[in-house]
Amino acid sequence: MVMDWLGKLRQRPGKALYDATARLGFSGAVMYQYQFSCDSPTSVSTLPSAITLSVTTVSQFDGSLGFEHVESELTPDDTVIVARDGSKIVGTVVLSTTRSVFVDVLDSTVATDPSTAYLWALFVEPSHRGRGIGRALVERSLDVTCDLDMRSVLVLVAIDNGPSRGLFDGLGPTESALIVYGRCGRFARQFRR
């Protein structure tokens, strides 16, 4: 029950309460952490015939993803897997393999070891959800990670993001945990359940 309540702090009116306490130096987040190993095979999803996937680095990407909140956080080395319906971008996921990533809600950087990639910013247009596009994007990002001779992929999902939790649970992570992050002023603490 407490975990459900904490998850709702990302939504209105809870977001206003969260922002007010954060300004006072108190913040926290409850996230599910998933780890996928390159030792575990991934299945291959079947996409609708009009949907195609492409893989590119940000420095080679031609155009805009159409998601400003993500684009401002990308670096040239990040890998973007893009789903298109014809020429329209209908889904994306970002894979960071050469750097740590700042996670806003945690107000900290998620550092991974050099053999672990960080998967983030999974998005599928609402009109295209329920067609397996999200699953295909994640499976392709796992393949890309393994092709780069990395060992695993780390993913963080907010406790109130039921669709993403269902997706990642269904992919059979090699490890998962509930992580509670808390910050009081300059002191931060992480609890793992």
C-alpha positions in Angstrom: 0.0 0.0 0.0 2.8 2.5 0.9 4.6 1.6 -2.3 1.4 2.3 -4.4 1.1 5.6 -2.7 4.7 6.5 -3.3 4.3 5.6 -7.0 1.4 8.1 -7.3 3.6 11.0 -6.3 4.6 11.2 -10.0 1.0 12.0 -11.0 -1.2 15.0 -10.3 -1.8 16.2 -7.5 0.9 14.0 -6.0 3.5 15.6 -8.3 2.9 19.0 -6.7 3.5 17.5 -3.2 6.7 15.8 -4.5 8.0 19.0 -6.1 7.3 21.0 -2.9 9.2 18.5 -0.7 12.0 18.3 -3.3 12.5 22.0 -3.0 13.0 21.5 0.7 15.6 18.9 0.1 13.6 15.7 0.5 12.9 13.5 -2.4 12.5 9.8 -3.3 11.5 7.3 -5.9 10.4 3.7 -6.0 11.7 1.9 -9.1 11.8 -1.7 -10.4 15.3 -2.6 -11.6 15.5 -5.2 -14.3 18.7 -6.8 -15.5 18.9 -8.9 -18.7 21.9 -11.0 -19.5 23.4 -11.7 -22.9 23.7 -15.3 -21.8 19.9 -15.6 -21.9 18.4 -15.9 -25.4 15.7 -13.4 -26.4 12.7 -14.3 -28.5 11.8 -12.6 -31.7 8.5 -10.7 -31.8 6.4 -10.5 -34.9 5.7 -7.0 -35.9 2.8 -5.8 -38.1 4.0 -5.8 -41.7 4.0 -2.0 -42.0 6.3 -1.5 -39.0 10.1 -1.5 -39.4 12.9 -1.1 -36.9 16.2 0.7 -37.4 19.2 1.1 -35.2 21.4 4.1 -35.3 23.6 6.2 -33.1 22.4 9.7 -32.3 25.3 11.2 -34.2 24.1 9.4 -37.4 20.4 10.0 -36.8 18.8 12.1 -39.5 15.9 14.1 -38.2 14.1 14.5 -34.9 12.6 11.8 -32.7 9.7 14.1 -31.9 10.2 13.7 -28.1 12.0 16.8 -26.8 12.3 15.6 -23.3 14.5 12.7 -24.5 16.4 14.5 -27.2 17.9 17.0 -24.8 19.5 14.2 -22.7 21.0 12.3 -25.6 24.7 12.1 -26.4 26.2 11.4 -29.8 27.3 7.9 -28.7 23.8 6.8 -27.5 22.1 4.2 -29.7 18.5 4.8 -30.7 16.2 2.0 -31.9 13.4 3.5 -33.9 10.1 1.9 -34.9 8.4 3.4 -38.0 5.0 2.9 -39.6 5.9 4.0 -43.1 7.9 7.2 -42.6 6.3 8.1 -39.3 8.2 7.4 -36.1 5.9 5.5 -33.8 8.3 4.2 -31.1 11.8 4.6 -29.7 14.1 3.3 -27.1 17.6 4.6 -26.1 20.5 2.4 -25.2 23.5 4.0 -23.5 26.6 1.9 -23.7 29.4 4.3 -23.0 28.3 6.5 -20.2 26.4 6.8 -17.0 22.9 8.3 -17.3 21.3 11.0 -15.1 17.9 9.9 -14.0 15.7 13.0 -13.2 13.3 11.3 -10.7 16.3 9.9 -8.7 18.2 13.2 -8.9 21.3 11.2 -9.5 23.4 9.3 -12.0 22.9 5.7 -12.7 26.3 4.3 -13.3 26.8 0.9 -14.8 29.9 -1.2 -15.1 31.5 -1.0 -18.6 30.0 -4.3 -19.7 26.4 -3.2 -18.9 24.2 -1.0 -21.1 21.4 1.2 -19.7 18.1 1.0 -21.6 15.8 4.1 -21.2 13.2 6.3 -22.8 11.0 3.5 -24.2 8.0 5.1 -25.9 5.4 3.9 -28.3 2.7 6.2 -29.7 -0.6 5.6 -28.0 -2.3 4.8 -31.4 0.2 2.0 -31.9 0.3 0.4 -28.5 -0.8 -3.2 -28.0 0.8 -4.4 -31.3 4.1 -5.7 -29.9 6.2 -2.7 -30.9 7.5 -2.0 -27.4 8.5 -5.6 -27.0 10.2 -5.6 -30.4 12.1 -2.4 -29.5 13.4 -3.9 -26.2 14.3 -7.3 -27.8 16.3 -5.5 -30.5 18.1 -3.4 -27.9 19.1 -6.6 -26.1 20.4 -8.0 -29.4 22.4 -4.7 -30.0 23.9 -4.9 -26.5 25.1 -8.5 -27.1 26.4 -7.6 -30.6 28.6 -5.0 -28.9 30.1 -7.7 -26.7 28.5 -6.4 -23.5 27.2 -8.7 -20.8 23.9 -7.2 -19.8 21.3 -4.5 -19.9 19.9 -2.5 -16.9 16.4 -1.0 -16.9 14.7 1.1 -14.3 10.9 1.3 -14.3 8.7 3.5 -12.0 6.5 1.5 -9.7 3.3 3.1 -11.2 4.2 2.2 -14.8 2.2 -1.0 -15.1 2.5 -1.4 -18.8 6.3 -1.2 -18.8 6.6 -3.5 -15.7 4.4 -6.1 -17.5 6.6 -5.8 -20.6 9.9 -6.3 -18.7 8.5 -9.0 -16.4 7.3 -10.9 -19.5 10.7 -10.8 -21.1 12.2 -12.9 -18.3 14.8 -10.7 -16.7 17.8 -12.6 -15.2 17.5 -10.3 -12.1 14.9 -7.9 -10.8 14.5 -5.9 -7.6 12.4 -3.2 -6.1 14.7 -0.2 -5.3 13.7 2.7 -3.0 15.7 5.8 -3.4 15.6 8.6 -0.8 17.4 11.9 -0.5 17.5 14.3 2.5 19.6 17.3 1.6 22.9 16.1 0.5 22.5 12.6 2.0 21.1 9.9 -0.3 20.2 6.3 0.5 19.2 3.4 -1.6 17.2 0.4 -0.3 16.9 -2.8 -2.2 14.0 -5.3 -1.7 
